[in-house]
Amino acid sequence: MVLPASEPVSAADADAQKKIVNRLRRAQGQLGALIATVETGAGCRDVVHQLAAVSKALDRAGFLVISEAMKECLINPDAEGSPQSDEIEKLFLSLA
């Protein structure tokens, strides 16, 4: 969940944001390993394994973002800017 810098961040939101950033950093590290794998001329199998790891890490980050949006939708359904269920469904399907 990406929060505007001007709004105070609750402990739950800060924890969720930390988890998302950690997953993205993991994906970043795996992407670096993938680039190194390609640059060293590694075989197809190694490249595909690294690609799968990067893809999975990004998917997990995306699903975590959507999960946090779903929680917000359930807790505060009428809040301004709160994602609506049809929007969350479209976001989820874009990752699936």
mmCIF file of the C-alpha atoms, coordinates in Angstrom:
data_MODEL
# 
_entry.id   MODEL 
# 
loop_
_atom_site.group_PDB 
_atom_site.id 
_atom_site.type_symbol 
_atom_site.label_atom_id 
_atom_site.label_alt_id 
_atom_site.label_comp_id 
_atom_site.label_asym_id 
_atom_site.label_entity_id 
_atom_site.label_seq_id 
_atom_site.pdbx_PDB_ins_code 
_atom_site.Cartn_x 
_atom_site.Cartn_y 
_atom_site.Cartn_z 
_atom_site.occupancy 
_atom_site.B_iso_or_equiv 
_atom_site.pdbx_formal_charge 
_atom_site.auth_seq_id 
_atom_site.auth_comp_id 
_atom_site.auth_asym_id 
_atom_site.auth_atom_id 
_atom_site.pdbx_PDB_model_num 
ATOM 1  C CA . MET A 1 1  ? 0.000   0.000   0.000   1.00 0.00 ? 1  MET A CA 1 
ATOM 2  C CA . VAL A 1 2  ? 1.542   3.249   -1.082  1.00 0.00 ? 2  VAL A CA 1 
ATOM 3  C CA . LEU A 1 3  ? 0.550   6.097   1.163   1.00 0.00 ? 3  LEU A CA 1 
ATOM 4  C CA . PRO A 1 4  ? 0.714   9.810   0.432   1.00 0.00 ? 4  PRO A CA 1 
ATOM 5  C CA . ALA A 1 5  ? 3.569   11.429  2.323   1.00 0.00 ? 5  ALA A CA 1 
ATOM 6  C CA . SER A 1 6  ? 1.274   14.119  3.756   1.00 0.00 ? 6  SER A CA 1 
ATOM 7  C CA . GLU A 1 7  ? -0.934  11.682  5.680   1.00 0.00 ? 7  GLU A CA 1 
ATOM 8  C CA . PRO A 1 8  ? 0.078   10.133  9.011   1.00 0.00 ? 8  PRO A CA 1 
ATOM 9  C CA . VAL A 1 9  ? 0.936   6.454   8.748   1.00 0.00 ? 9  VAL A CA 1 
ATOM 10 C CA . SER A 1 10 ? -0.614  4.061   11.251  1.00 0.00 ? 10 SER A CA 1 
ATOM 11 C CA . ALA A 1 11 ? 1.474   1.266   12.727  1.00 0.00 ? 11 ALA A CA 1 
ATOM 12 C CA . ALA A 1 12 ? -0.417  -1.302  10.625  1.00 0.00 ? 12 ALA A CA 1 
ATOM 13 C CA . ASP A 1 13 ? 0.097   0.731   7.456   1.00 0.00 ? 13 ASP A CA 1 
ATOM 14 C CA . ALA A 1 14 ? 3.774   1.223   8.237   1.00 0.00 ? 14 ALA A CA 1 
ATOM 15 C CA . ASP A 1 15 ? 4.167   -2.517  8.805   1.00 0.00 ? 15 ASP A CA 1 
ATOM 16 C CA . ALA A 1 16 ? 2.414   -3.309  5.530   1.00 0.00 ? 16 ALA A CA 1 
ATOM 17 C CA . GLN A 1 17 ? 4.510   -0.758  3.676   1.00 0.00 ? 17 GLN A CA 1 
ATOM 18 C CA . LYS A 1 18 ? 7.683   -2.260  5.179   1.00 0.00 ? 18 LYS A CA 1 
ATOM 19 C CA . LYS A 1 19 ? 6.651   -5.745  4.020   1.00 0.00 ? 19 LYS A CA 1 
ATOM 20 C CA . ILE A 1 20 ? 5.951   -4.478  0.507   1.00 0.00 ? 20 ILE A CA 1 
ATOM 21 C CA . VAL A 1 21 ? 9.290   -2.661  0.324   1.00 0.00 ? 21 VAL A CA 1 
ATOM 22 C CA . ASN A 1 22 ? 11.100  -5.771  1.598   1.00 0.00 ? 22 ASN A CA 1 
ATOM 23 C CA . ARG A 1 23 ? 9.508   -7.880  -1.127  1.00 0.00 ? 23 ARG A CA 1 
ATOM 24 C CA . LEU A 1 24 ? 10.431  -5.307  -3.765  1.00 0.00 ? 24 LEU A CA 1 
ATOM 25 C CA . ARG A 1 25 ? 14.019  -5.176  -2.498  1.00 0.00 ? 25 ARG A CA 1 
ATOM 26 C CA . ARG A 1 26 ? 14.157  -8.967  -2.724  1.00 0.00 ? 26 ARG A CA 1 
ATOM 27 C CA . ALA A 1 27 ? 12.928  -8.744  -6.318  1.00 0.00 ? 27 ALA A CA 1 
ATOM 28 C CA . GLN A 1 28 ? 15.540  -6.063  -6.992  1.00 0.00 ? 28 GLN A CA 1 
ATOM 29 C CA . GLY A 1 29 ? 18.276  -8.366  -5.701  1.00 0.00 ? 29 GLY A CA 1 
ATOM 30 C CA . GLN A 1 30 ? 16.983  -11.244 -7.778  1.00 0.00 ? 30 GLN A CA 1 
ATOM 31 C CA . LEU A 1 31 ? 16.874  -8.998  -10.841 1.00 0.00 ? 31 LEU A CA 1 
ATOM 32 C CA . GLY A 1 32 ? 20.526  -8.112  -10.240 1.00 0.00 ? 32 GLY A CA 1 
ATOM 33 C CA . ALA A 1 33 ? 21.343  -11.813 -10.062 1.00 0.00 ? 33 ALA A CA 1 
ATOM 34 C CA . LEU A 1 34 ? 19.410  -12.382 -13.281 1.00 0.00 ? 34 LEU A CA 1 
ATOM 35 C CA . ILE A 1 35 ? 21.358  -9.659  -15.085 1.00 0.00 ? 35 ILE A CA 1 
ATOM 36 C CA . ALA A 1 36 ? 24.635  -11.135 -13.825 1.00 0.00 ? 36 ALA A CA 1 
ATOM 37 C CA . THR A 1 37 ? 23.505  -14.578 -14.961 1.00 0.00 ? 37 THR A CA 1 
ATOM 38 C CA . VAL A 1 38 ? 22.819  -13.311 -18.478 1.00 0.00 ? 38 VAL A CA 1 
ATOM 39 C CA . GLU A 1 39 ? 26.039  -11.273 -18.603 1.00 0.00 ? 39 GLU A CA 1 
ATOM 40 C CA . THR A 1 40 ? 28.142  -14.316 -17.696 1.00 0.00 ? 40 THR A CA 1 
ATOM 41 C CA . GLY A 1 41 ? 26.585  -16.291 -20.522 1.00 0.00 ? 41 GLY A CA 1 
ATOM 42 C CA . ALA A 1 42 ? 24.828  -18.794 -18.284 1.00 0.00 ? 42 ALA A CA 1 
ATOM 43 C CA . GLY A 1 43 ? 22.639  -21.421 -19.831 1.00 0.00 ? 43 GLY A CA 1 
ATOM 44 C CA . CYS A 1 44 ? 18.978  -21.140 -20.606 1.00 0.00 ? 44 CYS A CA 1 
ATOM 45 C CA . ARG A 1 45 ? 17.967  -23.168 -17.550 1.00 0.00 ? 45 ARG A CA 1 
ATOM 46 C CA . ASP A 1 46 ? 19.747  -20.798 -15.139 1.00 0.00 ? 46 ASP A CA 1 
ATOM 47 C CA . VAL A 1 47 ? 18.298  -17.713 -16.825 1.00 0.00 ? 47 VAL A CA 1 
ATOM 48 C CA . VAL A 1 48 ? 14.764  -19.092 -16.721 1.00 0.00 ? 48 VAL A CA 1 
ATOM 49 C CA . HIS A 1 49 ? 15.106  -20.025 -13.041 1.00 0.00 ? 49 HIS A CA 1 
ATOM 50 C CA . GLN A 1 50 ? 16.221  -16.483 -12.240 1.00 0.00 ? 50 GLN A CA 1 
ATOM 51 C CA . LEU A 1 51 ? 13.393  -15.015 -14.346 1.00 0.00 ? 51 LEU A CA 1 
ATOM 52 C CA . ALA A 1 52 ? 10.882  -17.138 -12.453 1.00 0.00 ? 52 ALA A CA 1 
ATOM 53 C CA . ALA A 1 53 ? 12.283  -15.966 -9.113  1.00 0.00 ? 53 ALA A CA 1 
ATOM 54 C CA . VAL A 1 54 ? 12.037  -12.293 -10.115 1.00 0.00 ? 54 VAL A CA 1 
ATOM 55 C CA . SER A 1 55 ? 8.528   -12.765 -11.450 1.00 0.00 ? 55 SER A CA 1 
ATOM 56 C CA . LYS A 1 56 ? 7.378   -14.549 -8.305  1.00 0.00 ? 56 LYS A CA 1 
ATOM 57 C CA . ALA A 1 57 ? 8.865   -11.874 -6.039  1.00 0.00 ? 57 ALA A CA 1 
ATOM 58 C CA . LEU A 1 58 ? 7.089   -9.117  -7.968  1.00 0.00 ? 58 LEU A CA 1 
ATOM 59 C CA . ASP A 1 59 ? 3.808   -11.044 -7.939  1.00 0.00 ? 59 ASP A CA 1 
ATOM 60 C CA . ARG A 1 60 ? 4.046   -11.478 -4.173  1.00 0.00 ? 60 ARG A CA 1 
ATOM 61 C CA . ALA A 1 61 ? 4.596   -7.746  -3.723  1.00 0.00 ? 61 ALA A CA 1 
ATOM 62 C CA . GLY A 1 62 ? 1.624   -6.994  -5.966  1.00 0.00 ? 62 GLY A CA 1 
ATOM 63 C CA . PHE A 1 63 ? -0.642  -9.410  -4.123  1.00 0.00 ? 63 PHE A CA 1 
ATOM 64 C CA . LEU A 1 64 ? 0.400   -7.881  -0.832  1.00 0.00 ? 64 LEU A CA 1 
ATOM 65 C CA . VAL A 1 65 ? -0.538  -4.415  -2.130  1.00 0.00 ? 65 VAL A CA 1 
ATOM 66 C CA . ILE A 1 66 ? -3.931  -5.734  -3.223  1.00 0.00 ? 66 ILE A CA 1 
ATOM 67 C CA . SER A 1 67 ? -4.405  -7.523  0.096   1.00 0.00 ? 67 SER A CA 1 
ATOM 68 C CA . GLU A 1 68 ? -3.832  -4.266  1.944   1.00 0.00 ? 68 GLU A CA 1 
ATOM 69 C CA . ALA A 1 69 ? -6.310  -2.500  -0.352  1.00 0.00 ? 69 ALA A CA 1 
ATOM 70 C CA . MET A 1 70 ? -8.894  -5.203  0.401   1.00 0.00 ? 70 MET A CA 1 
ATOM 71 C CA . LYS A 1 71 ? -8.393  -4.734  4.127   1.00 0.00 ? 71 LYS A CA 1 
ATOM 72 C CA . GLU A 1 72 ? -8.853  -0.986  3.734   1.00 0.00 ? 72 GLU A CA 1 
ATOM 73 C CA . CYS A 1 73 ? -11.994 -1.555  1.680   1.00 0.00 ? 73 CYS A CA 1 
ATOM 74 C CA . LEU A 1 74 ? -13.456 -3.775  4.419   1.00 0.00 ? 74 LEU A CA 1 
ATOM 75 C CA . ILE A 1 75 ? -12.451 -1.524  7.316   1.00 0.00 ? 75 ILE A CA 1 
ATOM 76 C CA . ASN A 1 76 ? -13.345 1.809   5.717   1.00 0.00 ? 76 ASN A CA 1 
ATOM 77 C CA . PRO A 1 77 ? -15.675 1.133   2.774   1.00 0.00 ? 77 PRO A CA 1 
ATOM 78 C CA . ASP A 1 78 ? -17.006 4.698   2.620   1.00 0.00 ? 78 ASP A CA 1 
ATOM 79 C CA . ALA A 1 79 ? -13.703 6.526   3.095   1.00 0.00 ? 79 ALA A CA 1 
ATOM 80 C CA . GLU A 1 80 ? -12.773 8.935   0.345   1.00 0.00 ? 80 GLU A CA 1 
ATOM 81 C CA . GLY A 1 81 ? -10.184 7.355   -1.911  1.00 0.00 ? 81 GLY A CA 1 
ATOM 82 C CA . SER A 1 82 ? -10.825 3.901   -0.466  1.00 0.00 ? 82 SER A CA 1 
ATOM 83 C CA . PRO A 1 83 ? -10.631 1.329   -3.262  1.00 0.00 ? 83 PRO A CA 1 
ATOM 84 C CA . GLN A 1 84 ? -13.931 -0.160  -4.330  1.00 0.00 ? 84 GLN A CA 1 
ATOM 85 C CA . SER A 1 85 ? -14.368 -3.919  -4.691  1.00 0.00 ? 85 SER A CA 1 
ATOM 86 C CA . ASP A 1 86 ? -14.677 -3.816  -8.499  1.00 0.00 ? 86 ASP A CA 1 
ATOM 87 C CA . GLU A 1 87 ? -11.424 -1.830  -8.726  1.00 0.00 ? 87 GLU A CA 1 
ATOM 88 C CA . ILE A 1 88 ? -9.659  -4.297  -6.429  1.00 0.00 ? 88 ILE A CA 1 
ATOM 89 C CA . GLU A 1 89 ? -10.933 -7.183  -8.544  1.00 0.00 ? 89 GLU A CA 1 
ATOM 90 C CA . LYS A 1 90 ? -9.526  -5.591  -11.718 1.00 0.00 ? 90 LYS A CA 1 
ATOM 91 C CA . LEU A 1 91 ? -6.174  -5.006  -10.016 1.00 0.00 ? 91 LEU A CA 1 
ATOM 92 C CA . PHE A 1 92 ? -6.073  -8.592  -8.785  1.00 0.00 ? 92 PHE A CA 1 
ATOM 93 C CA . LEU A 1 93 ? -6.895  -9.947  -12.225 1.00 0.00 ? 93 LEU A CA 1 
ATOM 94 C CA . SER A 1 94 ? -4.171  -7.825  -13.786 1.00 0.00 ? 94 SER A CA 1 
ATOM 95 C CA . LEU A 1 95 ? -1.648  -9.779  -11.693 1.00 0.00 ? 95 LEU A CA 1 
ATOM 96 C CA . ALA A 1 96 ? -3.247  -13.192 -12.110 1.00 0.00 ? 96 ALA A CA 1 
# 
